[in-house]
Amino acid sequence: MEQHLAGRLNNDLRFLLVAAPLARYLMSASSFLDARNFLLQNRTDYDAAVKGFEWPNVGPTFNWVNDYFDPMSAGNDNNALHLVEERGDATILTYAQLAERSRRVANFLVDNGAKRGERILVMLGNETALWETMLAAIRIGAVVIPATTLLAGADLADRFERGGASMVVTNQAAIGAVDALDTALTNGVTKVAVGGGNGWIDFADADRSPTEFVAASATAADDPLLEYFTSGTTSKPKLVRHSHTSYPVGHLSTMYWLGLQPGDVHWTISSPGWAKHAWSCFFAPFNAQACVFIYNYTRFDAPTVLGVLIDNGVNTLCAPPTVWRFLIQEDLSQYRTALRELISAGEPLNPEVISQVESAWGIQIRDGYGQTETTAQVGNTPGQKLVPGSMGRPLPGYPIVLVDPDGNPADEGELSIDLSARPTGLMEAYADDADLTAEVMREGYYHTGDVVSQDENGYITYVGRADDVFKASGYRISPFELESVLIEHPAVAEAAVVPSPDDLRGFVPKAYVIAAPGHATNAETAASIFAFMRERVSGYKLVRRLEFSDLPKTISGKIRRVDLRGQEDGREGASARNDSEFIEADL
């Protein structure tokens, strides 16, 4: 039996497993591995993958680390984690080394009071302690609340107040912010920090812990594992609860979208503390047995970043639109890379950037879509035709339906998930908020809040947040469509479009613009932008107002259009309202 299982798992995919004494893990993970291997084998055959994929039934008890990661890592000397610092030094851990380190950390955390079901607030950067702590917490069955080290003040207090963590694990960058909180929020919370500190337990003490770990009890497959605070672009951040299956197993869809294979060196440019980091810097690459690569920099510099990815053999790269826009400022054709897969995520990427990268490297950037509440739902997958502007087709295991405001299927409507075939990657609920959960799960669908259109071949194109789409002169306006055109103008670094009250039309599109370096924020620049738009969009969509201004953003860097809409709601009059605002008709 052991030989049969080990042979089936190998399947020419370079998996390194030791048969005994790990057979007890292999049986509980066999359904997961079957599903994973199926997707790897059909990496470039979208139709076969969608038709044949079924979410695995991992049983009533499942622990991704104990049942999958440990057996896969035993004796496995392939690289799991490769961190490169700006000053040039690097840290590399193999799968076997990372598994051992995480067992030490699990024992260390338990010795300091960590328990199954209790919450640990993890505020760490891209450092080995982050991956070790995540793996350790999963072993224990603790609930992880990831958070960025940039949190402070009211945002951080909210994490402690609503999160209810009994332990916090952080580094020197965030100790001060935690210590500055009202002690009523942190009383009784065990404090662990890389490097220690006054009243803080030193993470390095884990080095003295045993290398073997035995969980106190089995982990139920539906036990809570992760609770993520959303970025809060339209409202107060929500607390999303994922289980021991919804993220570890659910990210099989993400692995498929990224196109990862065993042995790949995968770099996702992402900050810890947000869901995308767990997507592409943890679960998806480890599911594929790829190497997670990270370059830690203080300030983005395109030539340096390109040199780093070449020097370290990165062959799959995922980056947010902002990074891609910086990269195309360079002559990419002069950089000879090992890249096979290029992916964009976080916000929709405008087609012009995709075109420029393909012209230089002969590789298309593949866009995709998902939320903190889910794993990857929609994506352009490897080997498939790309439709300009589209974020792809429904990924294996995701029953996507577009519904109109009355809840009926439509060619353009709210992107929703059919709950009669509920995907494993969908969240369990919003923690401690049954009413909000019921609202998004109403009428047999999970409602994403995003409006999209779908063509006859199944390709889905983003229109905008349901809250952001508006009407002007009776026509429906997609802010994203106009923003995609605006940022093609050389004077525009970033843009956000919102409705502005207008006596004649009811509302008109107004653009808030951050000017690119070297461009003046004056009437001449505004006139150039207006003229640029007139050549590229229909008259009813024209931006009628433009204001040079900073853009309000969440701590994760997403634009808070709700704040800009609020500014406009209270404004009246057809003329410019301040010195940095310009009217299209006047120019």
NORNORNOR-V694518 format. One record per residue. N is the residue number from 1. SS is DSSP state (helix for helix, strand for strand, loop for the rest). PSI is psi as a letter, one per 30 degrees, with the letter a starting at -180 (* if undefined). D_LAST is the distance of its C-alpha to the last C-alpha in Angstrom with 1 decimal. Layout:
n=N ss=SS psi=PSI d_last=D_LAST
n=N ss=SS psi=PSI d_last=D_LAST
This chain:
n=1 ss=loop psi=e d_last=78.3
n=2 ss=helix psi=e d_last=76.7
n=3 ss=helix psi=e d_last=76.7
n=4 ss=helix psi=e d_last=75.2
n=5 ss=helix psi=e d_last=72.3
n=6 ss=helix psi=e d_last=71.6
n=7 ss=helix psi=e d_last=71.7
n=8 ss=helix psi=e d_last=69.4
n=9 ss=helix psi=e d_last=66.8
n=10 ss=helix psi=d d_last=67.0
n=11 ss=loop psi=h d_last=66.1
n=12 ss=loop psi=g d_last=65.2
n=13 ss=loop psi=g d_last=62.2
n=14 ss=loop psi=h d_last=63.8
n=15 ss=loop psi=k d_last=64.5
n=16 ss=loop psi=j d_last=67.0
n=17 ss=loop psi=k d_last=69.2
n=18 ss=loop psi=k d_last=72.6
n=19 ss=loop psi=e d_last=74.7
n=20 ss=loop psi=k d_last=77.0
n=21 ss=loop psi=h d_last=76.8
n=22 ss=loop psi=g d_last=73.3
n=23 ss=helix psi=e d_last=74.2
n=24 ss=helix psi=f d_last=73.7
n=25 ss=helix psi=e d_last=70.0
n=26 ss=helix psi=e d_last=69.7
n=27 ss=helix psi=e d_last=70.9
n=28 ss=helix psi=f d_last=68.5
n=29 ss=helix psi=g d_last=65.5
n=30 ss=helix psi=e d_last=66.7
n=31 ss=helix psi=e d_last=64.4
n=32 ss=helix psi=e d_last=61.4
n=33 ss=helix psi=e d_last=62.3
n=34 ss=helix psi=e d_last=62.9
n=35 ss=helix psi=e d_last=59.4
n=36 ss=helix psi=e d_last=57.9
n=37 ss=helix psi=e d_last=59.9
n=38 ss=helix psi=e d_last=59.0
n=39 ss=helix psi=e d_last=55.3
n=40 ss=helix psi=e d_last=56.0
n=41 ss=helix psi=f d_last=58.0
n=42 ss=loop psi=h d_last=55.3
n=43 ss=loop psi=e d_last=52.4
n=44 ss=loop psi=g d_last=50.8
n=45 ss=loop psi=i d_last=52.2
n=46 ss=helix psi=e d_last=49.8
n=47 ss=helix psi=e d_last=51.6
n=48 ss=helix psi=e d_last=55.0
n=49 ss=helix psi=e d_last=53.7
n=50 ss=helix psi=e d_last=52.1
n=51 ss=helix psi=e d_last=55.2
n=52 ss=helix psi=f d_last=57.8
n=53 ss=loop psi=k d_last=56.4
n=54 ss=loop psi=k d_last=57.9
n=55 ss=loop psi=k d_last=57.3
n=56 ss=loop psi=k d_last=60.5
n=57 ss=loop psi=j d_last=62.9
n=58 ss=loop psi=f d_last=63.8
n=59 ss=loop psi=l d_last=66.3
n=60 ss=loop psi=f d_last=66.7
n=61 ss=strand psi=k d_last=66.6
n=62 ss=loop psi=k d_last=64.2
n=63 ss=loop psi=j d_last=63.1
n=64 ss=helix psi=e d_last=60.8
n=65 ss=helix psi=e d_last=62.0
n=66 ss=helix psi=e d_last=65.7
n=67 ss=helix psi=f d_last=65.8
n=68 ss=helix psi=e d_last=63.4
n=69 ss=helix psi=e d_last=62.2
n=70 ss=helix psi=e d_last=65.6
n=71 ss=helix psi=e d_last=67.5
n=72 ss=helix psi=e d_last=64.7
n=73 ss=helix psi=f d_last=64.7
n=74 ss=loop psi=j d_last=68.5
n=75 ss=loop psi=g d_last=69.4
n=76 ss=loop psi=j d_last=65.9
n=77 ss=loop psi=g d_last=65.0
n=78 ss=loop psi=k d_last=61.6
n=79 ss=strand psi=k d_last=58.7
n=80 ss=strand psi=e d_last=57.1
n=81 ss=strand psi=k d_last=54.9
n=82 ss=strand psi=j d_last=53.5
n=83 ss=strand psi=k d_last=51.6
n=84 ss=strand psi=k d_last=50.3
n=85 ss=strand psi=l d_last=49.2
n=86 ss=loop psi=e d_last=46.8
n=87 ss=loop psi=f d_last=49.8
n=88 ss=loop psi=f d_last=51.4
n=89 ss=loop psi=l d_last=54.2
n=90 ss=strand psi=l d_last=54.5
n=91 ss=strand psi=k d_last=56.4
n=92 ss=strand psi=k d_last=57.7
n=93 ss=strand psi=k d_last=59.7
n=94 ss=strand psi=l d_last=61.4
n=95 ss=helix psi=e d_last=61.7
n=96 ss=helix psi=e d_last=65.3
n=97 ss=helix psi=e d_last=64.3
n=98 ss=helix psi=e d_last=61.4
n=99 ss=helix psi=e d_last=63.6
n=100 ss=helix psi=e d_last=66.3
n=101 ss=helix psi=e d_last=63.9
n=102 ss=helix psi=f d_last=62.6
n=103 ss=helix psi=e d_last=66.1
n=104 ss=helix psi=e d_last=66.8
n=105 ss=helix psi=e d_last=63.7
n=106 ss=helix psi=e d_last=64.7
n=107 ss=helix psi=e d_last=68.1
n=108 ss=helix psi=e d_last=66.6
n=109 ss=helix psi=e d_last=64.2
n=110 ss=helix psi=e d_last=67.1
n=111 ss=helix psi=f d_last=69.3
n=112 ss=loop psi=g d_last=66.7
n=113 ss=loop psi=f d_last=66.5
n=114 ss=loop psi=k d_last=64.0
n=115 ss=loop psi=l d_last=65.1
n=116 ss=loop psi=k d_last=64.3
n=117 ss=loop psi=f d_last=61.8
n=118 ss=loop psi=l d_last=60.7
n=119 ss=strand psi=k d_last=57.2
n=120 ss=strand psi=k d_last=56.2
n=121 ss=strand psi=j d_last=52.9
n=122 ss=strand psi=j d_last=52.0
n=123 ss=strand psi=i d_last=49.5
n=124 ss=loop psi=l d_last=49.9
n=125 ss=loop psi=a d_last=47.8
n=126 ss=loop psi=i d_last=48.3
n=127 ss=loop psi=l d_last=51.9
n=128 ss=helix psi=e d_last=55.2
n=129 ss=helix psi=e d_last=56.0
n=130 ss=helix psi=e d_last=53.2
n=131 ss=helix psi=e d_last=54.7
n=132 ss=helix psi=e d_last=58.2
n=133 ss=helix psi=e d_last=57.4
n=134 ss=helix psi=e d_last=55.7
n=135 ss=helix psi=e d_last=58.7
n=136 ss=helix psi=e d_last=61.1
n=137 ss=helix psi=e d_last=59.6
n=138 ss=helix psi=e d_last=59.7
n=139 ss=helix psi=e d_last=63.4
n=140 ss=helix psi=e d_last=64.2
n=141 ss=loop psi=g d_last=62.4
n=142 ss=loop psi=l d_last=60.3
n=143 ss=strand psi=k d_last=56.8
n=144 ss=strand psi=k d_last=54.1
n=145 ss=strand psi=j d_last=50.9
n=146 ss=strand psi=k d_last=48.6
n=147 ss=loop psi=k d_last=46.2
n=148 ss=loop psi=k d_last=44.0
n=149 ss=loop psi=f d_last=45.4
n=150 ss=loop psi=f d_last=42.0
n=151 ss=loop psi=k d_last=42.9
n=152 ss=loop psi=l d_last=43.8
n=153 ss=helix psi=b d_last=44.1
n=154 ss=helix psi=e d_last=43.3
n=155 ss=helix psi=e d_last=42.4
n=156 ss=helix psi=e d_last=45.7
n=157 ss=helix psi=e d_last=47.7
n=158 ss=helix psi=e d_last=46.4
n=159 ss=helix psi=e d_last=47.9
n=160 ss=helix psi=e d_last=51.2
n=161 ss=helix psi=e d_last=51.3
n=162 ss=helix psi=f d_last=50.4
n=163 ss=helix psi=e d_last=51.7
n=164 ss=loop psi=h d_last=55.1
n=165 ss=loop psi=k d_last=56.0
n=166 ss=loop psi=f d_last=59.5
n=167 ss=strand psi=k d_last=58.6
n=168 ss=strand psi=k d_last=55.6
n=169 ss=strand psi=k d_last=55.5
n=170 ss=strand psi=a d_last=53.0
n=171 ss=loop psi=a d_last=52.7
n=172 ss=helix psi=f d_last=52.4
n=173 ss=helix psi=f d_last=48.6
n=174 ss=helix psi=f d_last=48.9
n=175 ss=helix psi=e d_last=52.2
n=176 ss=helix psi=e d_last=50.8
n=177 ss=helix psi=e d_last=48.3
n=178 ss=helix psi=e d_last=51.2
n=179 ss=helix psi=f d_last=53.5
n=180 ss=loop psi=f d_last=51.0
n=181 ss=loop psi=l d_last=51.0
n=182 ss=loop psi=k d_last=53.2
n=183 ss=helix psi=f d_last=56.7
n=184 ss=helix psi=f d_last=57.1
n=185 ss=helix psi=f d_last=54.8
n=186 ss=helix psi=f d_last=56.6
n=187 ss=loop psi=k d_last=60.2
n=188 ss=loop psi=f d_last=62.4
n=189 ss=loop psi=k d_last=59.8
n=190 ss=strand psi=k d_last=61.3
n=191 ss=strand psi=k d_last=59.1
n=192 ss=strand psi=k d_last=59.1
n=193 ss=strand psi=k d_last=57.1
n=194 ss=loop psi=j d_last=57.1
n=195 ss=loop psi=f d_last=58.8
n=196 ss=loop psi=a d_last=60.1
n=197 ss=strand psi=l d_last=59.7
n=198 ss=loop psi=j d_last=61.2
n=199 ss=loop psi=g d_last=62.2
n=200 ss=strand psi=k d_last=60.7
n=201 ss=strand psi=k d_last=62.9
n=202 ss=strand psi=k d_last=62.3
n=203 ss=helix psi=f d_last=61.1
n=204 ss=helix psi=f d_last=63.3
n=205 ss=helix psi=f d_last=66.4
n=206 ss=helix psi=f d_last=65.8
n=207 ss=helix psi=f d_last=67.2
n=208 ss=helix psi=f d_last=70.7
n=209 ss=loop psi=l d_last=70.4
n=210 ss=loop psi=l d_last=72.4
n=211 ss=loop psi=f d_last=70.9
n=212 ss=loop psi=k d_last=72.1
n=213 ss=loop psi=k d_last=70.5
n=214 ss=loop psi=k d_last=71.9
n=215 ss=loop psi=k d_last=69.8
n=216 ss=loop psi=e d_last=71.5
n=217 ss=loop psi=l d_last=70.9
n=218 ss=loop psi=l d_last=69.2
n=219 ss=loop psi=k d_last=65.5
n=220 ss=strand psi=k d_last=64.7
n=221 ss=loop psi=f d_last=62.1
n=222 ss=loop psi=g d_last=60.1
n=223 ss=loop psi=k d_last=60.4
n=224 ss=strand psi=k d_last=57.1
n=225 ss=strand psi=e d_last=56.0
n=226 ss=strand psi=k d_last=52.4
n=227 ss=strand psi=j d_last=50.3
n=228 ss=strand psi=k d_last=46.6
n=229 ss=strand psi=k d_last=44.1
n=230 ss=loop psi=l d_last=40.8
n=231 ss=loop psi=f d_last=37.6
n=232 ss=loop psi=h d_last=36.5
n=233 ss=loop psi=f d_last=32.8
n=234 ss=loop psi=f d_last=33.1
n=235 ss=loop psi=a d_last=36.2
n=236 ss=loop psi=k d_last=39.1
n=237 ss=loop psi=k d_last=40.5
n=238 ss=loop psi=l d_last=43.2
n=239 ss=strand psi=j d_last=46.5
n=240 ss=strand psi=k d_last=47.2
n=241 ss=strand psi=k d_last=50.9
n=242 ss=strand psi=l d_last=52.1
n=243 ss=strand psi=a d_last=55.7
n=244 ss=loop psi=f d_last=58.0
n=245 ss=loop psi=e d_last=57.1
n=246 ss=loop psi=e d_last=53.5
n=247 ss=loop psi=e d_last=52.0
n=248 ss=loop psi=e d_last=54.8
n=249 ss=loop psi=e d_last=55.6
n=250 ss=loop psi=f d_last=52.2
n=251 ss=loop psi=g d_last=50.6
n=252 ss=helix psi=e d_last=52.4
n=253 ss=helix psi=e d_last=49.3
n=254 ss=helix psi=e d_last=47.2
n=255 ss=helix psi=e d_last=49.7
n=256 ss=helix psi=e d_last=49.4
n=257 ss=helix psi=e d_last=45.6
n=258 ss=helix psi=f d_last=45.6
n=259 ss=loop psi=g d_last=48.2
n=260 ss=loop psi=k d_last=50.5
n=261 ss=loop psi=l d_last=54.0
n=262 ss=loop psi=k d_last=57.0
n=263 ss=loop psi=f d_last=56.8
n=264 ss=loop psi=l d_last=53.0
n=265 ss=strand psi=j d_last=51.2
n=266 ss=strand psi=k d_last=48.3
n=267 ss=strand psi=j d_last=45.5
n=268 ss=strand psi=k d_last=43.0
n=269 ss=loop psi=j d_last=40.5
n=270 ss=loop psi=k d_last=40.7
n=271 ss=loop psi=k d_last=41.6
n=272 ss=loop psi=l d_last=44.9
n=273 ss=loop psi=f d_last=44.9
n=274 ss=loop psi=l d_last=42.6
n=275 ss=helix psi=e d_last=43.9
n=276 ss=helix psi=e d_last=42.4
n=277 ss=helix psi=e d_last=44.6
n=278 ss=helix psi=e d_last=47.7
n=279 ss=helix psi=e d_last=46.5
n=280 ss=helix psi=f d_last=46.2
n=281 ss=helix psi=g d_last=48.0
n=282 ss=helix psi=d d_last=51.0
n=283 ss=helix psi=e d_last=52.1
n=284 ss=helix psi=e d_last=50.6
n=285 ss=helix psi=e d_last=51.8
n=286 ss=helix psi=e d_last=55.1
n=287 ss=helix psi=e d_last=55.7
n=288 ss=helix psi=f d_last=55.3
n=289 ss=loop psi=h d_last=57.3
n=290 ss=loop psi=l d_last=54.5
n=291 ss=strand psi=k d_last=53.9
n=292 ss=strand psi=k d_last=51.2
n=293 ss=strand psi=k d_last=49.4
n=294 ss=strand psi=k d_last=47.3
n=295 ss=strand psi=j d_last=45.8
n=296 ss=strand psi=j d_last=45.2
n=297 ss=loop psi=l d_last=42.5
n=298 ss=loop psi=e d_last=40.9
n=299 ss=loop psi=k d_last=37.6
n=300 ss=loop psi=k d_last=36.3
n=301 ss=loop psi=j d_last=36.7
n=302 ss=helix psi=e d_last=36.1
n=303 ss=helix psi=e d_last=38.7
n=304 ss=helix psi=e d_last=41.3
n=305 ss=helix psi=e d_last=40.8
n=306 ss=helix psi=e d_last=41.2
n=307 ss=helix psi=e d_last=44.3
n=308 ss=helix psi=e d_last=45.8
n=309 ss=helix psi=e d_last=45.5
n=310 ss=helix psi=e d_last=47.1
n=311 ss=helix psi=f d_last=49.9
n=312 ss=loop psi=g d_last=50.8
n=313 ss=loop psi=g d_last=50.8
n=314 ss=loop psi=k d_last=48.2
n=315 ss=loop psi=f d_last=48.0
n=316 ss=strand psi=k d_last=46.0
n=317 ss=strand psi=k d_last=42.7
n=318 ss=strand psi=k d_last=40.6
n=319 ss=strand psi=l d_last=37.4
n=320 ss=loop psi=l d_last=34.4
n=321 ss=helix psi=e d_last=31.0
n=322 ss=helix psi=e d_last=29.9
n=323 ss=helix psi=e d_last=32.9
n=324 ss=helix psi=e d_last=32.3
n=325 ss=helix psi=e d_last=28.8
n=326 ss=helix psi=e d_last=30.4
n=327 ss=helix psi=e d_last=33.1
n=328 ss=loop psi=f d_last=31.0
n=329 ss=loop psi=f d_last=29.7
n=330 ss=loop psi=l d_last=33.3
n=331 ss=loop psi=i d_last=35.0
n=332 ss=helix psi=f d_last=37.0
n=333 ss=helix psi=f d_last=39.0
n=334 ss=helix psi=f d_last=40.9
n=335 ss=loop psi=j d_last=42.2
n=336 ss=loop psi=j d_last=45.4
n=337 ss=loop psi=l d_last=45.8
n=338 ss=loop psi=g d_last=48.3
n=339 ss=loop psi=k d_last=45.7
n=340 ss=loop psi=e d_last=46.6
n=341 ss=strand psi=k d_last=44.4
n=342 ss=strand psi=k d_last=40.7
n=343 ss=strand psi=k d_last=39.4
n=344 ss=strand psi=k d_last=36.3
n=345 ss=loop psi=l d_last=36.5
n=346 ss=loop psi=e d_last=35.0
n=347 ss=loop psi=l d_last=31.8
n=348 ss=loop psi=k d_last=30.7
n=349 ss=loop psi=k d_last=29.9
n=350 ss=loop psi=k d_last=27.1
n=351 ss=helix psi=e d_last=28.6
n=352 ss=helix psi=e d_last=26.9
n=353 ss=helix psi=e d_last=29.1
n=354 ss=helix psi=e d_last=32.1
n=355 ss=helix psi=e d_last=31.6
n=356 ss=helix psi=e d_last=31.4
n=357 ss=helix psi=e d_last=34.5
n=358 ss=helix psi=e d_last=36.4
n=359 ss=helix psi=e d_last=35.7
n=360 ss=helix psi=e d_last=37.1
n=361 ss=helix psi=f d_last=40.0
n=362 ss=loop psi=g d_last=40.8
n=363 ss=loop psi=k d_last=40.7
n=364 ss=loop psi=k d_last=38.4
n=365 ss=strand psi=k d_last=37.1
n=366 ss=strand psi=j d_last=38.5
n=367 ss=loop psi=l d_last=36.6
n=368 ss=strand psi=l d_last=38.4
n=369 ss=strand psi=k d_last=38.4
n=370 ss=strand psi=a d_last=40.6
n=371 ss=loop psi=l d_last=40.7
n=372 ss=loop psi=e d_last=42.8
n=373 ss=loop psi=f d_last=44.7
n=374 ss=loop psi=l d_last=45.6
n=375 ss=loop psi=a d_last=46.2
n=376 ss=strand psi=k d_last=44.2
n=377 ss=strand psi=e d_last=43.7
n=378 ss=strand psi=k d_last=41.6
n=379 ss=strand psi=l d_last=41.2
n=380 ss=loop psi=j d_last=41.0
n=381 ss=loop psi=l d_last=44.5
n=382 ss=loop psi=k d_last=46.1
n=383 ss=loop psi=g d_last=46.8
n=384 ss=loop psi=l d_last=44.8
n=385 ss=loop psi=k d_last=42.0
n=386 ss=loop psi=k d_last=38.5
n=387 ss=loop psi=k d_last=35.9
n=388 ss=loop psi=k d_last=32.4
n=389 ss=loop psi=f d_last=30.7
n=390 ss=strand psi=k d_last=34.0
n=391 ss=strand psi=g d_last=35.8
n=392 ss=strand psi=a d_last=39.1
n=393 ss=strand psi=l d_last=42.0
n=394 ss=strand psi=k d_last=44.3
n=395 ss=loop psi=l d_last=46.5
n=396 ss=loop psi=k d_last=50.3
n=397 ss=loop psi=f d_last=51.7
n=398 ss=loop psi=j d_last=48.4
n=399 ss=loop psi=i d_last=48.6
n=400 ss=strand psi=k d_last=44.9
n=401 ss=strand psi=k d_last=43.9
n=402 ss=strand psi=k d_last=40.6
n=403 ss=strand psi=k d_last=40.9
n=404 ss=loop psi=l d_last=38.9
n=405 ss=loop psi=f d_last=38.7
n=406 ss=loop psi=g d_last=42.1
n=407 ss=loop psi=g d_last=43.7
n=408 ss=loop psi=k d_last=44.1
n=409 ss=strand psi=k d_last=43.5
n=410 ss=loop psi=l d_last=40.2
n=411 ss=loop psi=f d_last=38.3
n=412 ss=strand psi=k d_last=35.4
n=413 ss=strand psi=a d_last=36.2
n=414 ss=strand psi=k d_last=37.2
n=415 ss=strand psi=k d_last=38.9
n=416 ss=strand psi=l d_last=42.5
n=417 ss=strand psi=k d_last=45.9
n=418 ss=strand psi=j d_last=49.0
n=419 ss=helix psi=f d_last=51.5
n=420 ss=helix psi=f d_last=54.4
n=421 ss=helix psi=h d_last=54.2
n=422 ss=loop psi=k d_last=53.0
n=423 ss=loop psi=k d_last=52.1
n=424 ss=loop psi=e d_last=53.8
n=425 ss=loop psi=g d_last=50.5
n=426 ss=loop psi=k d_last=49.3
n=427 ss=loop psi=l d_last=49.7
n=428 ss=loop psi=e d_last=52.7
n=429 ss=strand psi=l d_last=50.8
n=430 ss=strand psi=k d_last=48.7
n=431 ss=loop psi=k d_last=51.3
n=432 ss=loop psi=g d_last=52.7
n=433 ss=loop psi=i d_last=50.2
n=434 ss=helix psi=e d_last=51.9
n=435 ss=helix psi=e d_last=49.5
n=436 ss=helix psi=e d_last=46.4
n=437 ss=helix psi=e d_last=48.4
n=438 ss=helix psi=e d_last=49.4
n=439 ss=helix psi=e d_last=45.9
n=440 ss=helix psi=f d_last=44.6
n=441 ss=loop psi=g d_last=47.9
n=442 ss=helix psi=l d_last=47.9
n=443 ss=helix psi=h d_last=49.1
n=444 ss=helix psi=g d_last=50.5
n=445 ss=strand psi=k d_last=47.3
n=446 ss=strand psi=k d_last=45.7
n=447 ss=strand psi=j d_last=42.1
n=448 ss=strand psi=f d_last=39.7
n=449 ss=strand psi=g d_last=36.7
n=450 ss=strand psi=k d_last=34.5
n=451 ss=strand psi=k d_last=33.2
n=452 ss=strand psi=l d_last=33.8
n=453 ss=strand psi=l d_last=34.4
n=454 ss=strand psi=k d_last=37.4
n=455 ss=loop psi=a d_last=38.1
n=456 ss=loop psi=f d_last=41.5
n=457 ss=loop psi=g d_last=42.6
n=458 ss=loop psi=f d_last=42.1
n=459 ss=loop psi=k d_last=39.0
n=460 ss=strand psi=k d_last=36.9
n=461 ss=strand psi=k d_last=33.1
n=462 ss=strand psi=k d_last=31.5
n=463 ss=strand psi=e d_last=29.0
n=464 ss=strand psi=l d_last=28.8
n=465 ss=strand psi=k d_last=30.8
n=466 ss=loop psi=e d_last=31.9
n=467 ss=loop psi=f d_last=30.5
n=468 ss=loop psi=f d_last=27.1
n=469 ss=loop psi=k d_last=26.5
n=470 ss=strand psi=l d_last=24.9
n=471 ss=strand psi=k d_last=23.9
n=472 ss=strand psi=k d_last=20.6
n=473 ss=loop psi=h d_last=21.0
n=474 ss=loop psi=f d_last=24.5
n=475 ss=strand psi=k d_last=23.8
n=476 ss=strand psi=k d_last=25.0
n=477 ss=strand psi=k d_last=22.6
n=478 ss=loop psi=j d_last=24.0
n=479 ss=helix psi=e d_last=22.3
n=480 ss=helix psi=e d_last=24.2
n=481 ss=helix psi=e d_last=22.9
n=482 ss=helix psi=e d_last=19.2
n=483 ss=helix psi=e d_last=20.3
n=484 ss=helix psi=e d_last=22.3
n=485 ss=helix psi=e d_last=19.3
n=486 ss=helix psi=e d_last=17.2
n=487 ss=loop psi=f d_last=20.0
n=488 ss=loop psi=f d_last=20.3
n=489 ss=loop psi=k d_last=17.3
n=490 ss=loop psi=f d_last=19.0
n=491 ss=loop psi=f d_last=16.9
n=492 ss=strand psi=j d_last=17.9
n=493 ss=strand psi=e d_last=21.4
n=494 ss=strand psi=l d_last=21.6
n=495 ss=strand psi=l d_last=19.6
n=496 ss=strand psi=k d_last=20.6
n=497 ss=strand psi=k d_last=19.2
n=498 ss=strand psi=l d_last=20.4
n=499 ss=strand psi=k d_last=20.0
n=500 ss=strand psi=k d_last=18.2
n=501 ss=strand psi=k d_last=19.5
n=502 ss=strand psi=k d_last=17.6
n=503 ss=loop psi=e d_last=19.4
n=504 ss=loop psi=e d_last=18.8
n=505 ss=loop psi=f d_last=19.1
n=506 ss=strand psi=d d_last=21.3
n=507 ss=strand psi=l d_last=19.5
n=508 ss=strand psi=l d_last=16.3
n=509 ss=strand psi=k d_last=16.2
n=510 ss=strand psi=k d_last=14.9
n=511 ss=strand psi=k d_last=15.3
n=512 ss=strand psi=k d_last=17.0
n=513 ss=strand psi=k d_last=16.9
n=514 ss=strand psi=k d_last=19.4
n=515 ss=strand psi=k d_last=18.2
n=516 ss=loop psi=l d_last=20.7
n=517 ss=loop psi=k d_last=22.8
n=518 ss=loop psi=f d_last=21.5
n=519 ss=loop psi=k d_last=17.8
n=520 ss=loop psi=k d_last=16.0
n=521 ss=loop psi=i d_last=14.3
n=522 ss=loop psi=a d_last=11.4
n=523 ss=helix psi=e d_last=7.7
n=524 ss=helix psi=e d_last=8.6
n=525 ss=helix psi=e d_last=10.5
n=526 ss=helix psi=e d_last=8.2
n=527 ss=helix psi=e d_last=5.8
n=528 ss=helix psi=e d_last=9.3
n=529 ss=helix psi=e d_last=10.6
n=530 ss=helix psi=e d_last=8.3
n=531 ss=helix psi=e d_last=9.3
n=532 ss=helix psi=e d_last=12.7
n=533 ss=helix psi=e d_last=13.1
n=534 ss=helix psi=f d_last=12.4
n=535 ss=loop psi=f d_last=15.2
n=536 ss=loop psi=f d_last=17.5
n=537 ss=loop psi=l d_last=17.6
n=538 ss=loop psi=l d_last=18.2
n=539 ss=helix psi=e d_last=15.8
n=540 ss=helix psi=f d_last=17.7
n=541 ss=helix psi=f d_last=17.4
n=542 ss=loop psi=k d_last=13.6
n=543 ss=strand psi=k d_last=12.5
n=544 ss=strand psi=f d_last=10.4
n=545 ss=strand psi=k d_last=10.7
n=546 ss=strand psi=k d_last=11.2
n=547 ss=strand psi=k d_last=13.6
n=548 ss=strand psi=k d_last=15.4
n=549 ss=loop psi=l d_last=19.0
n=550 ss=loop psi=l d_last=22.5
n=551 ss=loop psi=k d_last=23.8
n=552 ss=loop psi=k d_last=27.0
n=553 ss=strand psi=l d_last=29.7
n=554 ss=loop psi=l d_last=33.3
n=555 ss=loop psi=f d_last=36.0
n=556 ss=loop psi=f d_last=36.0
n=557 ss=loop psi=g d_last=32.4
n=558 ss=loop psi=k d_last=31.0
n=559 ss=strand psi=k d_last=27.7
n=560 ss=loop psi=i d_last=28.5
n=561 ss=helix psi=f d_last=25.8
n=562 ss=helix psi=e d_last=28.1
n=563 ss=helix psi=e d_last=27.1
n=564 ss=helix psi=e d_last=23.4
n=565 ss=helix psi=e d_last=24.0
n=566 ss=helix psi=e d_last=26.1
n=567 ss=helix psi=e d_last=23.4
n=568 ss=helix psi=e d_last=21.1
n=569 ss=helix psi=e d_last=24.1
n=570 ss=loop psi=g d_last=24.5
n=571 ss=loop psi=k d_last=21.0
n=572 ss=loop psi=l d_last=19.9
n=573 ss=loop psi=k d_last=17.2
n=574 ss=loop psi=f d_last=13.8
n=575 ss=loop psi=l d_last=12.0
n=576 ss=loop psi=k d_last=11.6
n=577 ss=loop psi=f d_last=15.3
n=578 ss=loop psi=l d_last=15.6
n=579 ss=loop psi=f d_last=14.4
n=580 ss=loop psi=g d_last=13.8
n=581 ss=strand psi=k d_last=11.7
n=582 ss=strand psi=k d_last=8.0
n=583 ss=strand psi=k d_last=6.8
n=584 ss=helix psi=e d_last=5.5
n=585 ss=helix psi=f d_last=5.6
n=586 ss=helix psi=f d_last=3.8
n=587 ss=loop psi=* d_last=0.0
